[in-house]
């Protein structure tokens, strides 16, 4: 019985070791027909919970509903432009130094590649 408990414990520790490091500042750009828009995110992982901010023209917008599952994660941004509120739901993957985000903005996908800032 002790051996089984030890094996389960080791598997749980190994699972968290396989999770990629999302903590820190990530930068990239979103390509649109109107040009490229710089993107800066700051993330903090706490177990399976993801928190952080998106830099919108110098204003920090908090991410909500952040979740982490290994190298996969998801979160939501709620924005308001001149009384026009909207929500973007993101899903992403992270590998060492690279992050891929896909956002859903009113049914349109937004694809963003980010690099870990140094």
N, C-alpha and C positions, 0 to 999 in steps of 0.2 A: 504494500500500500504506500509506503514511504517513497519507494522508487517511482511509482506512478505520479505522485504529487510533485516530486522533483522534476520529472520529465515535463509535466504540464507547466510548471513554473519556468523552466528553461525555454519552452516554446513561446510562452507569453513574452519573455524578455527578448527573445530573438525577433519576434514580430515587431516590437517597438524599435529594435535596432535597424530593421529594414526600412522603416519609414524615413522618407527623405526630409531634409531640414528646410522648412519653409521660413523660419525665423529670419527677419531682417528686411532690408530695403531691396526692392526689385524694380527695374526700369526697362522700358521698351517704348514701342509706339504702335498706335492703331492706324492702319492705312485706310483712308476713305477717298472717295472721288474729290473731296475738297482739300485733300492733302493729308499728311501724317500728323497725328496728334500725340504728343508725348504722354506716356503713362508712367506713373510712379505709385507703387503700393508698398506699404510696410505691414508685414505680417508677424504674428506671434502665436505659436502653437502651445497649447496647454492640454496635453493628452490628446483626446479626439476633438477638442474644441479649437477653432481658429478665430482669432480676433485680429483687428488691425484697421488700417485706414487707406483710403485712396486720396491722392493729392489732386484736387480739382482747382487749378489756377490759384494755388497758395492756400486753399481751404481744405482742411482734413475732413473727409467724409468717412464716417465709421462704417465698416462692413458689419453685416448682421447675419445671423443664422449660419455662422461658419462651422464647417465640419471637416474632419480629416480622417481618411481611411487609407493607411499606408502611404503610397505616393499620390493618391487621389484626394482631392479636396473640393469643397463647394462653399459658396457664400453669396450674399445678396447685397446690392447697393441700392439705396433709395435716394434719388436725386430730385431736385426741384429747380426748373429753369423758368423764372418769371411767373410763378403760379401754376406751372404745368408739371405736376409731379409724375414721376415714373420710376419703375423698378427694373433693375437688370439682374438676372440670376446668372451666376458664373459657375462653371465646372472647370477643373484644371488638373494637370499632372505636373509633378516636379521631379526632376532628376538633378544630379549634382550641378548646380550653377545655372540650370535652365528651367524655365517654367512656361507651360502652354496654357492659355486661358481661352475658353469659348464662352461668350456671353450670349444670352437670349434677350434681345431688345425688341419687344413687340413682334416676335416671330422671326426676326432677322438675326442670323448668327454674327457675332463679333469675335474675330480671332485675333489674339494678341500673343506675341512671343516676348518673354521677359528674360532678362539676365540679372543675376544677383549683383547688386552694386558693391563695390569694394570700398 
